């Protein structure tokens, strides 16, 4: 039994119930959002929400609308343009880390992405292949084999964290602390204590990155951060502020989503042995399986915020100027108008790489997509190749999913497995 079956067994929700569930971000909704998104696709595909942060928000759940909205220039990523909303959600302390290509529009976005893209090249990613394999093997060597092990902290998180840190040039003895600060930023809620924790973690990260960049100025290495320090285009180099924010977004985006995605893939393949068998017939089958896992249970549940630069209508719903918009990648990926039998994991599903939107669409397409694919394919191939009899240490229906109040990521809270069952 898998998470997909849970949605099939759930009672049908009214549009009001679904909207209330999505607005509340309740533990029940976070544990299994699929029935809510299914109801919204049918009855309120562009749904006004009343989320905990208190800013008027519209949620898009159908695939065609989601794909169009991700590339719609009327929906701005520049949260400075929606500064009041930004402050209400994130507070003033976040601004120092958010002056990057993720939260900007052209022409600024074009300039930042061009500079980063000129250094974060396919050749640089491919050069990491041997290191990704070595890190994968070393982590698995250290895991207990015949007793339950939680793969999230022992494997799924350390792998992409070490890879992105090596790519950037973060010293090994500084990585754990950077990850802890990043985790606080990712999982903070909206109460006073959460705000304080968020501000402290963001301040620590900012100070750390300022210091790290200063060290790269003094002693450059062959890492991506040193390359960014030296990079410039016809408009000049990145400012120190832009360097700090760019380093932050690469560090954060470069490990969190991939870690949860690896966990989602391991879980679903263990829960469905026939799909596991099909996924590892050969290298091309594994590559296709990875793309289906990105579709079936993407770790990026919702897009980052956009806001309407003008009044606009999407599927007969007026989104007023200034309102926030989120695109449900998870909801869009289960749309039956886009994918046949979408609640079924099918690792042989044709053409899924060209149709899923796990990495976005348009100008903001994920610059790290090639690295995420490399890490996913290496992690799953090595894990299941070394431990073909690996099994979940709990019944599939007892798996615990993240229930943090802010639905940025879709992933497991823990992944207990036995690598070599007796």
Secondary structure, 3 states (H helix, E strand, C coil): CCHHHHHHHCCCCCHHHHHHHHHHCCHHHHHCCHHHHHHHHHHCCEEEECCCCCCCEEEECCHHHHHHHHCCCCEECCCCCCHHHHHHHHCHHHHHHCCCHHHCCCCHHHHHHHHHHHHCCHHHHHCCHHHHHHHHHHHHHHCCCCCCEEHHHHHHHHHHHHHHHHHHCCCHHHHHHHHHHHHHHHHCCCCHHHHHHHHHHHHHHHHHHHHHHHHHHHCCCCCHHHHHHHCEECCEECCHHHHHHHHHHHHHHCCHHHHHHHHHHHHHHHHCHHHHHHHCCCHHHHHHHHHHHHHHCCCECECCCEEECCCEEECCEEECCCCEEEEEHHHHHCCCCCCCCCCCCCCCCCCHHHHCCCCCCHHHCCCCHHHHHHHHHHHHHHHHHHCCCCEECCCHHHCCECCCCCCCECCECCCEEECCCC
